[in-house]
Amino acid sequence: MKKIKTVFIIAACIALSSQVYFNLFAPGFTITLSVIVLPILLYFNREINPLYLTAIVGIASPLYRGLIMYISNTSLHQIVSPVFTDILFYFTYGMVYYFLYWKKIEANLTNFFVSAVLSDFIGNVLELSALMAFKGYKYIMFQDLVIIAFIRSTIAVGVILLFRYYSFLLVREEHEKRYRKLILITSKIKSEVYFMNKNKTDIEGVMKKAYYLYKTLSENNYPVEFQNASLDVAKDVHEIKKDYASVIKGLEEIFDKKYDNVKMNIKDIMDIVEADVKEHIRRNKLNVYLDFKIYDNFSVEKHYYLVSIIRNLIYNSIESMEKRKNGYIRIVISKRQGECIFVVSDNGSGIKKKDLAYVFNPGFSTKFNKETGDICRGIGLTHVNGIVTDIFKGSISVVSEEKKGTEFTIKIKEEKIEGDQDEILCCR
């Protein structure tokens, strides 16, 4: 049903475009726009047999032309001949196209162009011959028909190439969008796995303490129920640790480790972060201006972790704006004296002087909602500090003034950022 609908839509398009024409050589012989449209529609509907398609078009278009001529008070005798030769043209076009292009298993655009030229030329020769009763031929007629066929087919191929290029751009844009999303998701998961690994160490410590408590209770002849309770705690913590390890292993297996050390340019990384943050700002209708300044381009080996660092700092700045009318976040990246320096500053609410010493502590948060009682879980800056110091062996410092803004400065040795690998991943 869908194919039949497509055929009739194509027939209608050809019939309408056939009304854009000019006369040539003989009365009733026209050069129309429809013969530019026809090969384009045939190309993009290759699943439809061209013999079937041109048969429908070869009836619909000439009949529509005849109807227009009849309404224009043209005599029936003058209508019959052009309508018949029009039908002959479309049937001939379809047959030539069918054998030269459609039947080929591996047909390319060059074959299509040659087929379109020959279909146009042979169809026009037969149509003109029928109108002239197969006599009165002149060399210039064939010459002009070849030129016309070449021009119309060239335009058709040009339109097809434009459509294909446009489709390619759409696919590429969608691919880049998905790739950026994958980078962001991966960076989130990897930073969470890092945090879980740190927690696993704490869990091991709790388990050891619980078992030590059990031994102490046993050696000092405490009641059996106390001994059993402490042993149960040690066992339960051990089971939690095993489950935790399974979750971590499962998350780590999702991503191929061979890509962990593939480098990525800092400009490409920041393009991904900038696109993500700007989309967040647009979606939440925030009045925040984002300003990226990259003074030195360099490659980053553990780019997933760097994405997590910068995103956390930027989102921390956004949350500190408190619906400020002219929010401003500036990200400056440079290299100096063998160090890569990342500075994220804002004009948000700032941090109280007495709180500055605790901003990187787990659980610390200044984001408390007085209306709902909700408080941020407070691991964003802990993440950042942990990744900077443990993964990159760098340093992070903060300077802040209440109600004026905050500035975070990260310094990482060049060799820790760039690593040893030579392969560079590019998202463009």
Beta strands, then each sheet from edge to edge (+ up, - down):
strand 1: 21-23
strand 2: 30-32
strand 3: 263-265
strand 4: 288-294
strand 5: 299-300
strand 6: 327-336
strand 7: 339-346
strand 8: 395-401
strand 9: 405-413
strand 10: 424-425
sheet 1: 1+ 2-
sheet 2: 5+ 3- 10-
sheet 3: 4+ 6+ 7- 9+ 8-
end
